Amino acid sequence: MKVTVDEGKCCGAGTCVMLAPDVFDQRDDDGIVILLDETPAEAHHAIVREAASVCPGVAISVSEDA
């Protein structure tokens, strides 16, 4: 799995951070997503997929190829 984020689409809702804090964080100044791990361990795959699916800004992309 490879995860990418589009900071331009992020609205700072923080849902991804609440779901997967080992993979996502937020910038202190504006709340925009920070990707901590672009290739998370398999144990995190399901929750990362969920974070991507519920992202209100559609800022998280998941590729299963990596």
Protein Blocks (a to p, Z undefined) as FASTA:
>chain_A
ZZdddfklpgolommmmmmmmlgccdfklopacdfblbdcfklmmmmmmmmmmmmnlpac
cdfkZZ
